[in-house]
Amino acid sequence: MKKPWAGRFTEKTSKTVEYFTESISFDRRLWKYDIEGSIAHAKMLGKQKIISQKDSSAIINGLKNIAGEIEIGRFRFAVELEDIHMNIEAALIKNIGDAGKKLHTARSRNDQVALDLRLYLRAETKKTIALIKNLQKTLLNAAENNIGIIMPGYTHLQRAQPVLLSHHLLAYIEMLRRDRERFEDSLKRTDVFPLGSCALAGTSLPVDRAYVAKLLGFKAIAENSIDAVSDRDFAVEFLTDAGILMMHLSRLAEELILWSTEEFSFIELPDAFTTGSSIMPQKKNPDVAELIRGKSGRIYGNMIALMTVMKGLPLAYNRDMQEDKMPVFDTVDSIKSCLTVLAQMMPQVKFMRERMHEAAGKAYSTATDIAEYLVRKGIPFRQAHEITGKIVRYCIKNKKQLGEISLAEFRNFSNVISKDIYLHLSAENSVKAKNSRGGTSPSEVKKQIKRLKRLIK
């Protein structure tokens, strides 16, 4: 098949080179955006009388017919035509004749692929934002439905202080809120129209870039033609945002894995979202959560891969940039699948109320409440901290919990302690007392839920 650049060359392209340089095996997923951009470009060419209205209409109808063929699986993608752009253009020329040869007027594959990738990422970013929002709603429902469950809060993976399970879940909603904001903000830099920049220098033909940008719904137009064809910042930013999102999903997955172990026994994962062992009949493995945790590494790798491709490139377009698509496509697929499966699994997770409550009251988790009690009695915090530490050490030595020592024993450590100390030793009262803004008390958690309901619409 004749190459579009054949006029310059005397030899045919090697088959080895054709297979080495092709991208149609993966960039075919851009077909819808390639056709959408080409239709808008053809309308502009006709409007500006760069080509006739007759040819413009023929091109548009031809492109729509090709779209129909691709949708029903009748289109043949040819490796020798390298990419999605040349595959569609070759089919157009075959179907409508010489008019099809005029479509590529006033554009290059350099600005064409930049347009396709921006259209693709704009659409996928919006889908990602919707999926994040859906997971937020799922977690918010879980938080609201389990408002009465108390669990141990952790630092350093050691039991620290009692908290509401709902409060813990809301922390992930806050992470996802920041993720949504990052993706929403990245749209500003993705939603920039590059077509009309051609190879790198623009064109001498009387194109109307603003008209095409409006047809395609772009909010801004690239102001420098060299930058327009060599910029992949928007793709790097998407991968970076995806990496942070996956960091958050991986942390949630890790806790689901830990909580489902016999050692924790805080949750029971649904059978439909777990797998078994090929040799151990008793096993119930949290494979879904483990795969989410594992996929985060791939997403980080994709981000580094594209940044590494771009870091040493001189302006403007270089063929290295063909390597931008696989990291982007893989990341899009991965984050969408992770967000989808988590949103489906979380409503079926069973929280073990009694076990969580039991664990929350152990390991001297209300020691900080004793220190704050002493502060309210007028003792400086550092001194109160030391006194409480001695009380805990005494309990450990005598194998007692804080609520099991007598008032006389308490007063051996400070004479300001009275019988009201016992009001501060239960997990329930500890949680209720945390009324600072954003704290874990039921009243504060309900405020957080109310606020998040307004934000997640």
N, C-alpha and C positions, 0 to 999 in steps of 0.2 A: 504494500500500500504506500502511495506517494506521501512523503513527509511535507508539511507546510513550508519547511525551510529548504526544500530540495534544490532550489535554484542556485544556492551557494556551493553545493557539494557535488563531487564527481563520483563518489562511491556510496553504495547503499550502507545503511547502518547495520552493524553486526548484530546478529540475533542475540549474542551474549550481552551486548550493550542494551538492546531493547528490553531484555528481561531485568537487567541491572538497574536501568533508569526508570522503569515503569512505576506508576503510582496508582493506576486504575484499579489494582487489586484492593486498595483501601480507600482511595478518594472518591470512589463511585458513590459513596453515601452523600456526597455534596451535590448530587445531580439536581435535586429540587431547587437548590439555591442558585446553581449555575444557570438553570433555565429561567428562574425568576429574574436574575440579574440581566440575562441576555434579552429577555422580552422588554424590560425597561430600557435597555440600551438601544434596541431596535426602534422603539417608539420615539426616542430622542433623535436618532439618526433621521427618521422620517420627518419629524417636527422641524428639525433644523435644515431640511432639504439637502442633507449630506448624501442621502440616498432617496429614491422616489418613495412616495406613499405606497405604491403598488408593491415594491420590493419589501418595504417595512411590514406590510400586512402579510405578505407571503412568508416572511421569516417568522413572524409571531405565530401564525397558524401552524407552520412547520414545527416550531418548538413545542407547541401545545400537543401536537400529535406524537412527538417523541416522548414527551412526559407520559402520555397515555400508554405508550408501548413499555416504558420502564416500569410503570406501576403494575402492569399485568404480567411482567416478567418476559416479554417478547423481545426486548432489546438485547443485541449482542455487543458486549463490551470487548474491544480488541486491544490486546497488550501492545501491538505495534504502534498504536496511536497514543501510547504513553499515559494519558490522564483523562479525567472526566471531561475537560474542556474540549480537547481535540476529538474525543469520541462523539460528543454531541454535535460539534461543528461538522465533522465528516458525514454523520448521518443526515444532517440538515442539507448539506450540499447534494448528497445522493438523492434525497427526497424532493427537493425543490429546484435543483439546478444552480445556475450562476448567481441567482439572488442570494443563495446561502453563503456565497463567497464574500458578500459585502458585510456580513454581521460583524466581522472582526475589525472593521474600520474604526479608527480612533480609540483602540484599546490594545493592550498587550496581555499575555497570560500573567504577567507580573501583577498588574492591577486587578485582573480578573480573579485570580486565586485569592488575593487579599480580600476582595469583595465577598467571595463565596465563604471564606472562613469567618469573616465578620458576621455575615448573615446567619451562618450555622451557629456560631457561639452566642449570638444575641438570642436566638430561639432557645438554645439549650440552657443558657443561663436563666432565662425566665422559667423554664421547666424545673430547673434545680431549685430555684427560689420557692416554687410552689410545693415541691416535695419536702423541703426543709420546713415550710409552714405546716404541712400535713403532719410531720413528725412532732413538731412543737405541740400541735393540738392533741395528738395522741398522748404525749407525756403530760400535758396539762390535765387531760381527763383522768389519767392515772393518779396524779397528785390530788385532784379534787375528790376522787372516789376513795382515797386511802388517807384522808386527812388525820385520822386518829392513830395511825401506826407510829410508834416510837422505835427508833433504831439507834445503835451506837454510831456516832460520827467519828471519823478517823483522821489522824494526822500521822505521817510516817507508817501507815498501815497498822497503827496501834490504836486501840480504843481510846477516844479522847473525851468527848462529851455527848450526852444524849441529844438527838435531834429528831425532828419529824421526818419520816420517809418522804413526805410531800416536799419538804424543804430541800432535801437532797435531789429529788427529781427536778425541781424548779431550777437548780443550778445548771442542769443540762439545757434547759429551755433558754436560759440567759446566754449560754455559749452559742446555741443555735441562732439566737437573735443577732449576735455579732456576726455570725456567718452570713445570715441573710443580708445584713447591712453591707458587708464587704462585696457580696455578689451584686447587690443593687447598685453600689457605687461603681463597680467595675463596668457596668453597662454604659456609663458615661464615656469611657474610653474605647469600648467595643463599638458603640453606635456612631462611628465616624466613617464617612463615605470616601473610599479611595479611588473609585473608577474615574477615568479621565486623566489619571496620572500617566497612563500608558507604561512604557518600559521603565522610564525614570524621569523624563524631561517634560512631560505633558505633550500636547499636540498642537499643530498649526491649524487644524480643522475647527470650525466654529461650533464646538460642542456646548451643551448646556448642562453642566454638572449639577446645578441646583435642581433642575427639573427631574433628573434621574434619582437624585437623593430623595426628593419628595415622593416620587413614585414608590420607592422602596422603604419609605418611612424612617430615613436616617435623620437624626437630630443635629448632626454637625457634618462638615465637609473637611477632609484633609487639606491643609493649606500649603503643604510642601510636597511636591510630587516625588522627590527622592525619598523622603521619610515615609510617604504613603505606601510605597511598594516594599520598603525594607523593614517596616515596623512589625514586630510580633510581640510588642509589650503587652497588648491586650490578651494574647494567648498565654503568655507567661503569668500574667496577673490572675487569669482564670485558674491556672494550675496551682498557683500559690494559695488562692482562696480555697481551692479544693483540698489542698494539703492540710490547711488549718481545720477545715470541716472534718476531714478524715481523722485528724488527731483527736477531735472531740468524740466522734463516733467510736473510735478505738478505745477511748477511756471508758465510755459507757459499756462497750462490749466486754472490756476487761472486768468491770465490776459485775456484770451479769455472769461471767464465767466464775469469778470468785464466789459470788453469792450462791451459785447453784451447787457448789461443792458440799460434800458431807460435812466438812469442817465448819463452814459457815451455815449452811441450810437456811438461808434467808429467803430464797425463792425456789419455786419449781418451774422449770421451763416447759412449755407445751411440747407434747410428743411430736406434733407436726413440724416443729422447728428444731428438732434435735435428731441425732443419728445414733446408731448402735455400733458395737464392736464386732469385727469379723471373727474374733476368737473368744471374747469374754461376754457371755450372755447377759450379765447383769448391768452392763454399762449403758449409760445415757449421756452422750457426749454433746457439749454445746458448740457444735461445728459451725453453726451460722454466726455466732458471736466471734468464734475464733477466726473465721474467714474475713469478717469485717476488720478485725484487728490486723490480720495479715495483709489485707489489701491496702492498708495505709502505707505500707512500705513501697508498693508499686506506684502509688500516687506521688510520693516523695521522689521516687526515681524518675518519673515522667517530668516533674518540674525541673529537676537537675539536668535531665537530658536536653530539654529545650534551651535552658539557659546556657548550657555548654555549647550547643550548636551555634547559638547567636553571639557568644561572647567575643569571638575573634573575626567576625565578618566585616569586611569593608563595605561601604555603601556602593551600589544600592542592593538590588536583588542578587542572590547567589543560589545555586542549585541546592546547597546544603539545606536551604529553608524548606525543601520538600519534606524534610524529616520533622517538620512541625506537627504534622497531622496525626501520626500514630500515637504520640503521647497525649494529644488532645482527645482523640476519639476514645482511647482506652480509659482515660480519666472520666470522660462524660459517662461512658457505660458503667464504670465501676461505682461512681458516687450515686448515680441514679438507682442502681440495683441495691446498694447498701441502705440508702434512705427508704426505699420501698419495702425491703424485707424487715427492717427494724420497725417501721410503722405498722406492719401486719403482725409482727411477733409480740410487741409490747402489750397490747390489750389482753393477751392470753397468758401473760406471766402471772403466776400466783405468788403473792407475798405472804410469807409465814409470820403472821402477826405475833404469836406467842413467843416464837424463837427470837425474833428481833427485839421484843420487849425485854426478854430475859437477858439477852446480851447487853442491852443498853444500860441495865442497872448494875452491871458487874465492872470489874477492873477499876474500881474507885473513880468512876466516871463523873461523879458529882463533887470531886475534890475542889474544882475551881469555884463551885458554888459556896463551899466553906470559906475559901479565901475572900470572896466578895462579901460574904456575911461578916467576916472580921473587919473588912474595910468599912462597912456600914457601921460598925461598932467603934470606929475611930482609929483603927490600927493601920499604919502605912502599908501599902500593898506589898512591898518587898518583905516586910516582916510577916505579913499575913501569909505570904507564899511559903516562907520558911516554916511557920507554925503548921500549916496544912501539910507540908511535906513530912514533917515529923509525925503527924497524926497518921498519915498513910503508911509510913514505915512501921509504926506501932501496930497497925492493923495487919500488915503483912506478916510481921513477926508472930502475932498472936492468932493468925488465921481467922480474922474477922472482917466483915464488911463494915463500911462506915456507919450504917444504921444499926449495927449490932453492939457498938460500944456504949457504955453508960455515960450519963451526964458527968458523973464524977471523973471518969476517965478523960472525957473531953476537957474538963476544967484543969486537969493536970498540965495541959498545954497552954491554956489561957483562961484567966479568971473572968474575961468578958463574955465567955460563952454561957448561954443559958438554955433552958429547955426548948426555946424556939428554934434552936439549931436543927431539930429534927424535921422542921417544915421544909428544909432545903436539901434533904438527902435523897429524895425519891427522883426517879427519872422523870415522872410526870410533872412534879413541881419545878424541876430544873428547866424543863422545856418551857413551861408556862412563864417562867421568870424572864426569858430572853426576849424582852419587849423592845429592844433597840431596833431602829429602822433596818429592815432587811434581815432581822433575826429569825430564830426558829420557833418562836411562840405561835400557838394556833392563831392568835389574832393577827400577828404580822404575816404569817403564811397566807392567811385568807386575803389580806390586803394585796400581797404579791400576786395571788391567783387572779384577783379582780383586775389588777393593773395589766397583767399579761393577756387576759381575755380581751381587753381593749386594743392591745397592740397586735394580737394575732387574729386578724379578721379575714 
